[in-house]
């Protein structure tokens, strides 16, 4: 469902982590990640769990967040951008 680049970006941003060769979404970060892309944390969790897929209209926001660095993401979450 997700590309390796997307997963690597999530790990780099601290939203996911690797354990014993598997990658897990840090559900404590789902709310923040959802806020950045305009969905709920529960929606992000459902995507990660394979219970749902992002809608076509959500893909541009997901792609835009992939390009954010940690500082820019933190600034957006704090309402500074």
Secondary structure, 3 states (H helix, E strand, C coil): CCCHHHHHHHHHCCCEEEECCEEEECHHHHHHHHHHHCCCHHHHHHHHHCCCCCCHHHHHHHHHHHCCCHHHHHHHHCCCC
